[in-house]
């Protein structure tokens, strides 16, 4: 999931450099959402994944 967030971030950077502002903003928003979901799942996994 972190790989998807990084991929969308790279797409946003490339689109911004090429002048596609709307596409860059959309890709950046998607990257932020995926990154937040990744952080939440990582924290939940850290706290609840060690139970036996």
C-alpha positions as a LaTeX table, in Angstrom:
\begin{tabular}{lrrr}
\hline
Residue & $x$ (\AA) & $y$ (\AA) & $z$ (\AA) \\
\hline
Unk1 & 0.00 & 0.00 & 0.00 \\
Unk2 & 2.89 & 2.31 & 0.71 \\
Unk3 & 4.13 & 1.56 & $-2.81$ \\
Unk4 & 0.85 & 2.82 & $-4.27$ \\
Unk5 & 1.11 & 6.02 & $-2.25$ \\
Unk6 & 4.65 & 6.61 & $-3.47$ \\
Unk7 & 3.59 & 5.85 & $-7.04$ \\
Unk8 & 0.76 & 8.38 & $-6.95$ \\
Unk9 & 3.12 & 10.93 & $-5.39$ \\
Unk10 & 5.58 & 10.46 & $-8.26$ \\
Unk11 & 2.74 & 10.78 & $-10.78$ \\
Unk12 & 1.69 & 14.02 & $-9.06$ \\
Unk13 & 5.21 & 15.43 & $-9.27$ \\
Unk14 & 5.58 & 14.54 & $-12.95$ \\
Unk15 & 2.15 & 15.97 & $-13.78$ \\
Unk16 & 2.96 & 19.19 & $-11.91$ \\
Unk17 & 6.26 & 19.58 & $-13.78$ \\
Unk18 & 4.49 & 19.08 & $-17.10$ \\
Unk19 & 1.80 & 21.62 & $-16.22$ \\
Unk20 & $-1.18$ & 19.37 & $-15.60$ \\
Unk21 & $-2.40$ & 21.02 & $-12.41$ \\
Unk22 & $-5.71$ & 19.17 & $-12.07$ \\
Unk23 & $-4.17$ & 15.76 & $-12.57$ \\
Unk24 & $-1.36$ & 16.62 & $-10.15$ \\
Unk25 & $-3.83$ & 17.72 & $-7.47$ \\
Unk26 & $-5.92$ & 14.59 & $-7.93$ \\
Unk27 & $-2.92$ & 12.27 & $-7.74$ \\
Unk28 & $-1.61$ & 14.10 & $-4.67$ \\
Unk29 & $-4.97$ & 13.74 & $-2.92$ \\
Unk30 & $-5.11$ & 10.03 & $-3.72$ \\
Unk31 & $-1.54$ & 9.61 & $-2.44$ \\
Unk32 & $-2.43$ & 11.39 & 0.82 \\
Unk33 & $-5.50$ & 9.21 & 1.37 \\
Unk34 & $-3.61$ & 5.98 & 0.68 \\
Unk35 & $-0.77$ & 7.08 & 2.97 \\
Unk36 & $-3.16$ & 7.85 & 5.83 \\
Unk37 & $-4.84$ & 4.46 & 5.40 \\
Unk38 & $-1.41$ & 2.82 & 5.41 \\
Unk39 & $-0.42$ & 4.58 & 8.64 \\
Unk40 & $-3.69$ & 3.62 & 10.35 \\
Unk41 & $-3.37$ & $-0.03$ & 9.30 \\
Unk42 & 0.28 & $-0.11$ & 10.38 \\
Unk43 & $-0.61$ & 1.22 & 13.84 \\
Unk44 & $-3.50$ & $-1.22$ & 14.22 \\
Unk45 & $-1.31$ & $-4.08$ & 13.07 \\
Unk46 & 1.43 & $-3.06$ & 15.49 \\
Unk47 & $-0.89$ & $-3.03$ & 18.51 \\
Unk48 & $-3.16$ & $-5.95$ & 17.68 \\
Unk49 & $-0.95$ & $-8.14$ & 15.50 \\
Unk50 & 1.14 & $-9.52$ & 18.35 \\
Unk51 & $-1.71$ & $-11.18$ & 20.22 \\
Unk52 & $-1.53$ & $-14.90$ & 20.39 \\
\hline
\end{tabular}
